[in-house]
Structures are given as C-alpha cells and as structure tokens.
Amino acid sequence: MARIAVIGAGTGAMAAAARLAVAGHRVTVYERTETYGGAVRRFERGGFAFDTGPGLLTLPAVYRDLFLKTGKEPLEDRVELVQVDPAARHVFADGTAVVLPNASRAGVVTALDEALGAGAGERWGDFLVRAREAWDRTRRPLLEEPLWPNWDVLAGKEPYPAVANKRLLRTRRADTLSRIGAWELRDPRLAQLLDGYALAYGVDPATAPASAAVLPYMEHAFGTWYVRGGIRELARAMYERCLQRRVEFVFGAEVVRVLRKDDRAAGVELAGGTVAEADFVVGTGPWRLGSLVDGGPLYGARDVPAVPEGRCPGRAVVCLALRGAPEPGVPHRTVVHSSDGGAELERFRHGVLPEPPTVLVDRPDDPALRPDGGHESMVLTATVPSAAEYDWSAPGAADAVADRMVAAAERAVPGLRERVLWREVRTPLDTERETGATGGAVPPPALAAPGGVLHPANTTALPGLFSVGGWSHPGGGLPHAGMSGALVAGLIVEGPEFSGSR
C-alpha cells in the first residue's frame, strides 16, 4: 500500500483519488479552498441555485465507468441523469432559429433543412460523417492512452478529411474550423452553428484545427445530459464515493512545495510548514506544479506542446433570478449566436466588446434550483478572454459584458429584462480565485494536428510526480477530466507499461 498525496479536489483529482483508493492505496487530498469540485461550483441565494461551471455533460460513459470501477453502486444510483431533448435551440444573427434533437443525425438533418433551406441539412450531415473519421483517428491517442513520449501523436497529419475545394485554378482544403464553415458548409448560419460548438469549449474557431470537428460530433453521437439538481451534484457524488473508499480530504490546505528525496517525489509541504510524506504525488496543473518543485523543469522541450494557461480563454457567467415560471416545453439550452462569429474573441483582446457575444442560455426545468413554481433560475455563459488578456477588474467591466449577454439572451427570451429580480455576475477573476488557474482561463480539450492544442503528459520528469486535470493530457471539459484521472491511476497502479483504458 502506497501513500499518495493529491493536490487539489477538482473532478480529475477526485477521479484519480477514488481509483487509487480502490487499488489499495492510502490517499489524502489537500485542497486550498473550503470545498471540492474545482470549477464545478454552485451559487445559491434566496432559494435560487445556479451551476457556475459546466451546465451539461457529454460522454457520461466516462463517469459511469468511474463509479462502476470504484464500487458496487452505479452512477445512476447516485445521481439522476436526464438526456436533454432537444439538444439545443439555436438563434442565428439574422433571426433564423432551429431546434436540434438530441443524438439523432437524421433528425438534425431534417431540422436544418426545414429551418435553413434544402441542402443545409445534407451539408451538415456530410460534415458529421467526416467529423466521425476525425474522432475515430484521434480517440485512442488523445483520450484513452497516456500521451506518447513523442507527443506528435499523429505525425503532423490533420485527422479531419477535408473536402477539396477548387478556386481560381487552385485546390484548397480547410485546415481550421472557420474554414470548414466557409468552404464546406457554405452557409453563414451553419458556420455560426459550428463556431458555437468551439466557443462553448473555449476554442477559437479562427485558429482551431479542422480536427476540432470532433467537438460537435461528440454531442451528436453520444448525446447531451443533465444531472438533476445541477452538475454540482456530480461533484458531490464523486466526493462521497471518495469518502466511501476512505480517501481523506484536508480543506483549507495550500500546498507550497513538492518534497524531493533520492531524486523522486516524496510528499508535500503545506503553508504553515506542515509536511506530509508520500510515495507518490498527484498535482493539478503542470504549470503550477512546476512552481512547487525545486531542481529543474518537469518536462523536456518536446513534452510541453500546450500554450500557457493564461493565453486560453475564460468564461463570463451571469446568474439570473427571474420572476415568473418558464413557458412549457422551453429547451434546456439555447445558443444565441453573434454576428461576429469566432472574431469576437479577437475584438475582446483589443478592448472592444462584441455586440452581442455568443451566449449560452441554460434554463433547466429543475425544482431544486428555484424557490417555487412561480420563479425561474437561468444561467448565461459566454467565452471571453482570461484576466491575463482583459482587465476584468476595471470599474464596470463585468457589468458591461453582463448587460450585453442579457441583451443577447433577450433575442431568444423576449421580455427577459423585465423578469429579472437580481443577478450575479462572475468573470474569469472568480474562476482564478476558485481554481487557481492563471487569469481564470479554462482549459480546452486536446486537439491534434498542426495548430492544435495538446497538453503536457500525466507523467513528469520527476519520478513519482503525476499531473491530472484539465491542464494535463487529455485537456479540459468534464469527460476529459475524468479520463485524466483514469490515466493517472493506471500509470501509478500498473507503472510505465500502462497503455490506457481497455
């Protein structure tokens, strides 16, 4: 039985902790804040409750596997999973709207044809077929296996099979997500639809590789799910599963140094001088881990392909407490698209507020989130630059963005402003305070090919030290965090020969 110190109580860290405890190890989690969950937080006031992190879950199989492997109670015995249908309503810049069914390619094709005109659905359906090829080529190396020592896992090849387009005697192929929209989808509304999937993951469509087509594919193939009571309930269930497996949590415990002995990780030192010895240390975020380790970098020059976390976007969240019940049958999620498309992040970086930004409007029909049937809890989310790139502390900055987000949401929810009792505005500064991420940036998922984003490996140059969570392989998002926990646990339990999930 090994002693294992885990730094942080995010979803990836808890996934690793539960698996390691089941394998017979003694696991202690040190969390600098007073609660678990990382970015999966909840804001409560006056009988209203809001998810301030992810609002929906894709690839629930990741967490079903976690609960199956760590105990006899399956996930559905701990939380109520609800498949959201329709998947989303989309409102485009020209006022056109379309409601897309959940996990039904044929239904999506029909809905797009009816809303956008004949041929639109077929072009989107053909795109999903190509996106599936990209998924099949990247799934194992980017999600299910530890990052290869030579992290150029696809040998520089773009896994998305772009369609050849001829223009002025030249043949061109889409190499970014935005070019897929322009050259293959050939409809500004379909391009906005594609951009919206990328922005929801904190990915800039203008620079994302074409392989980012896997992002909409995951939703269409595996569906979109809601956890009754809010996604925070998933974090609670993970925390309780860890306790059941005798994982010890120490809250309000900031780790200031990773101990070294005989040139390997040997424990952690807490603020105040307390030392906890360990045989293995698992940390969240290679960039922050590097500041805790004395005696050299954690990765070699070819081991850190990811951009620094401060360069990744963050999220602005507006929690709205509303008077009046929602109208019957309202979609759980509505995406209100900006006419700027992917250019809105660039406008932000130059200090210009998009008018309006692309906004996710979440309206869960969940009595647990509102004081009574005469009120509604609504969450607006927009992808914005982190505090490392935009001054969110400037007077009025947060409210100015919130005003634009509410105005955008009103295109989908007429009369919204008149229903607002109060609102709570959260910016990347709140994310930084809660998670420690530089500037409150949100990690994107791993994306292969030239121009893509890969994250540092779960192993480090210091034996016995491992990295878990969104800033490590395979990147950000709830499914990816759960996968990182499985990879780290496998590497510790089975050693370097561990080749991934089977």
N, C-alpha and C positions, 0 to 999 in steps of 0.2 A: 504493500500500500504506500503510494507516494503522497507527499504533502504538496498541494497545489494552491498557489495564491493567484486569484483572478482580480485584475484591476478594472473596476467598473461593473455596473449591473445593467448594462444595456441588453437588448434581446439576443445579440450574438454571444455575449459573455454568459448569459444565463443558459443559453442552449448548450454551450460548451461545458458549463459547470454541471448541469444535470446529467449529461452523458458521461462525464468523468467520474461523477459520484457513483453512478450505476456500475461503472467498471471497477469499483472498489477503492477509489482514491479518496483522501480526505481533502475537501475543497473548502476554501474560505474566500469569500468575495468582499473586496474593500471598495466601497462606493463613497465618493467625496460629498455627494448631496445626501438628502434625507429620504430618498425613495429610489425605487428600481424603475427600469423601463427605458432609460436613455431618452431618446427623442419621442418615445411613445408616452405622451403625457395627457393629462386631463385638466381642464379648468372648470371649476364649479363656483356658482354664485346664485343665491336666491332660488334654489330649486332647479336651475338650469345646469347642464353639464355638456362639455364640448371636448371632442378629440382635437388636440392641438398639433398632433403629428400626423401619421398616415390615417386616412379615413376609411380605406378599403384594403382588402387583402387579395392578392393574386397568388397562384401556386400554393393553395392551402396544404397540398401533399407534403410540403416541407415540414410543417408543424404537426401534421398527422403522424409522420414518421418519427418526429422527436418524442411525442407522447407515447407512441407505440414502443419505442426502444427504451424508454425510461420508466415504464410502469404498466400496470395492467389496465388502467383507465385510459381509454382513447380520448382524443381531443374533444370529440363531441359530447363526452360525459362531463367535461369541464367548462366548455363554453358552447353557446348556441350559434352555429354557423348558418347564415342565411345567404343563399345565392341571389344576388341583386338582379332583378329583371324589370325593366330593361337595364342594360349595362350603363347607358347614359343617354341623355338628350344633348344634342349639340346645336348651339345657336351661332350662326356664322355672321361675319361682319356685314353682309348685305341683308341680314334679317331672315334668311332662309334657316329653317330648323329641321332636324331629323332625329328620330328616336331609334336607337340601335339596340336590338335584342342582345341578350347575353349568350355568349358561346354558341352562336349559330351563324356560320358563314353564309348559308343560303338566305337566312332572314336579314342579315346585314346587307347583302347584295340587293335584295328586293326593296328594302327601306331606302337605300341610297338612290336606286333607280326612280322610285316614286317621288322622292324629295328633290333630287338634283337633276333629274332627266335621264332618259335612256342612255345606257352606256357607262354611266358613272359607277354603278354597282359592279359591272363586269371588270372595269379597270381596277377597282379596289380589290375585288376578289382575286384577280390575277396577281396583284401585288402581294396579297396574303400567301399565295402559293410560293412566290419567290422568298417571302419572309420565312416561310417554313423551312426552306432549304438552308437559309442562313442559321436558323435555330438548330437544325439537325447537325450542322457543321461546327457549331460553337458550344453546344450544350455540355458535352463532356469536358472539354479542356477549360471552359470558362466557369462552369457551375459545379461539376461533380468531382473534379480531380484537383489535387493540390497544384499550384502554379508550377509549371516546369522550370527547372534551373535556367534553361534558355527561355525566357518569358515570351519570346516572339513565337507564340504557340501555333500560329497559322502561317509561319514563314513569310510574313508580309503580304499574304494574299487577302483580298477582300472576299469574305464568305458570301456576300449578297450577290446573286447572279443578275446583275443589272442588264436591262434591255438595251441593245444597241440602237442609238438614235442618229440619223443622218441629218446634217445641217450644213449647207453650203459646201458640199462635197467632203465634209469631214464626218467621221464616225465618232461619237462620244458616248460615254456610259456614265451614269450617275454614280458619283463617289461620295456624296454627302446626302443626308436625309432631305435637305431642302431641294436638292437637285432631283431626287426621286419625285418629289411633289411637282416640280416644274416640268420635267421631261417625260415622266412615265404616267403620272396621274392626270396631268393636263387640265386641271380644273382648280381654280384658286381655293374653292371650298374644300376639296379633297386634300389639297396641300395644307390648309389650315387644320383639317382633321388630323393629318399625320404630325404636323408640328405640335399639336396639343398633347399627343402621347409623349413626345420627347420632353416637352416643358414640364409635364407632370412628374417626370423622373429627375428634373433638374439638369436636363441635357439641352444644349443649344443646338437647334436643328441646322443652323448655318455651318457649324463645324463638326457635328456628329457624323461618323462614318455611315455609309449606307447600311452596314450591318446592324445599326440601331433599329432597323425594321423589325427586329425581334421583339421590341417593346410592345407595339400594338398586337403582334402575333400572340404573345403570352396571354393577353386578355381574351382575345377571340378564341384561342384554343382551350384554355383552362378555366375561363370564367372569372367573374369578379364576385367577391364575397364580403359580407359584412358580419361583424361579431356583435350579437345582441348585447346592448349595454355600452357599445363603443369598443374600438380596437384596444383601448386600455385594459379591457377585460382579458385579452390575450396575454398581455404582460403580467397581469395578476395571476393567471393560471400558470404561467411559466414560473413565477416566483414561488407559488405554492408547491409546484412539482419539485422545485429545488429543495424547499424545506422538507418535503416528504422524503427526499433522498439524502437528508442530513447535510445539505450544504449550509454552511454558516455564513451569515451576512453581517458585515460591520458597516453601518452607515455613518456619515459624517467623518469618514476616514480618508484623508487625502494622501495618496502615495507620492512621496517626493524623490524616491530613489529606488532603483532595482539593484539589489545586492549582487556582488560577484564573488565567487570563490573557486579557485582552481580553474579559472577561465571558463566558468559557466554561471548561469543564473542561480542564485542561492537564496532568494527571498526578497522582501520589500521592506523599506523604511517608511514610516508614516510621519506626517507633520507632527512635531512634538517629540520625535526621537524614538518612538516605539519601533522595535524591529521584529519582523515575523519571518522566520526561516522557512524555506520551501525547497522542494526538489525541482519543481517547475513553476514558471511564472507565465501567466497569460495576461496580456495587456490589450487595451482597446485603442487602436490608432498608432501606426508605426511612427508617425511624425512626433507625437507626444512621447511615445516610448523612447525614442532616441534622446530626448532631453532628460530622461530619467536614468540613462545608462552611462557610466563613465568608461572611457577606454576605447573609443573608436566607433565608427558607424555601424549601424545594424544591418546595412545592406551594401552590396557592391554596386559599382556603377551601372551594371546591367540588370540590377534587381529592383530598381525603383522607376518603373515606367510611368507612374501616375503623376498628374500635375499636383502641386502643393494644394492642400485642402482649402486655403484661403482664396484660391482662384476659382473654386467651384461656386455655383450659385447658392443662395439661401432661399428661405420662404417667408412670405408675409402671410399672416393668418388673422382673420377678423371673425371673432365670435359674436353672433347676433342673437340677442334675446328678443323674441318677437311676440307681440300680442296677436291673438287670432290663430285658429287651427289651420294647418295646411289644407289645401283643396284635395279632395280624394284622388288617389291614383297618381300623385305627383312623383316623377322619377327621383330616385335617391340622389343621383348625381346629374348635374347639368354643367356642360362646359361652354362658357361664353367666350368665343374666340375674338382675338384682337385683329384689327386690320393690319397691324404691323407684323404679324406672324413672328418668326424667330428673331426679327430685328429688334424686338422690344428690349431684350437684354442689353444690346449694344447701346440703345438710347439711354437706358438706366446708367450705364457706365460713364456716359458723357453728361450725367446730371440732368437729363431730360426725362420727365415722367411720361410713360406711354399713355395714350388716351384713346381707348382704355386698354388696360393689360388683359391678357388671357386669364380668366378666373374660373376656378372650380367651385361650384356651388353644391355643397352637400346638405341634403335635407332628410336625415334619417327619420323614418316613421317609428320612433322608439320612445315609449312612455318613460323609460328610465332617464331620458335626457331632458325632460321638461317638467315643470311643476304640476301641470294638469292638461286636460284636453283642450283648453282654450288658449294655449300658447304653443310656440314652436321654437326649437333650437336649430340654428343654421350656422354653418361654418363656410367661410370664403377663404380660398387659398390661391396665392399667385407665386410663381417663381420669380425671384428678384436677385440682384447681386448681393453677395455677402457684405458684412460690415467692413471687410478688408478692401472693398471696392466702392462702397457707397456709404455716405455719412448718415447712418440711421439715428445718430444722437443729435443731429441738428434740430433746432426747435421746429415743430410742425411737420417734420419729415414723415413720421409714422402716420399721422392723421391725414396728410395729403394723399398718401398711397391708399389708405383705407377708404377715403372718400371716392377715389376713382374705382376701387374694387366694388364698392356698394353701387355706384352708378352703373358699372358694367353688369352686375348681377341683376339690376332692375330691368335690363333688357329681357331677361328670362322670367323675372318675378315682378310683374307690374305692381306699383304701389308699395314696394318694399320699404322705402324710407319712412313712410307714414306708420309702419307697423313696428318700428324699432323702439324698444323700451330702453335698452342700453347696449353698448358694445364694448368688447375688449380687443385691443389691437396688439398683436405680437409680431416682432420683427426678428431678423437674424441675431440681434443683440440678446434676445431672450433665449434663442437656441444656443448661443455661445455660453450663456450663464448656466444652462441646464446640462449641456453635453460636453462642454469644454472644447468643441470644435472651433478652430480659428475663424473668427469673423462670423460664426454661426452658419458656416457653409454646410450643405447637405451632400453627402457622397453620392455620386451617380453609380449605377451598376457597371460592371465590367463590360466593355465593348471592344471587340477585336478589330484588327485591320489597321492600316496606316491612318493616323489621325485619331484613332480611338483612344479609349481610356482603359488602362489596366491598373490594378492596384498591387502594392507590394505583397510578396508571398506571406503565408501564415507562419513560416519558419523565418528565423533571423540568423545573423552571423554569430550570435551568442548562443551556444548550446543551452537548451533548457528554457529559452525565452521564445514565446509564440505570440502572434498578433491575431486578434479576432475582431469582428465587427465591420461596419460599413466602409472604413478607410483601409481595410485589408481585402485581399482576394476572398470572394469574387465581387466585392463592392457593395453599394448601398441599396436600400429597399428591404422591406421585411423578409421576403423569401431569401434574398442573398445573405442577410444577416444570419438567418437560421442555418443556411448552408455553411457559412464560415465556421459556426460553432461545431458542426458535424466534422468538418475538415480538421480543425484543431484537435478535437477529441481523438480522431482517428490517428493523427500524427503522434500524439502523446502515447496512446494505448498501444498502437502497432509499430510505431517507430518510422524511420525514413522509408521503409518499404511500403507503407500505406499508399494505395493507389487511387483512393476515392470510394465513393458510395457504390454499393453493388446491390 
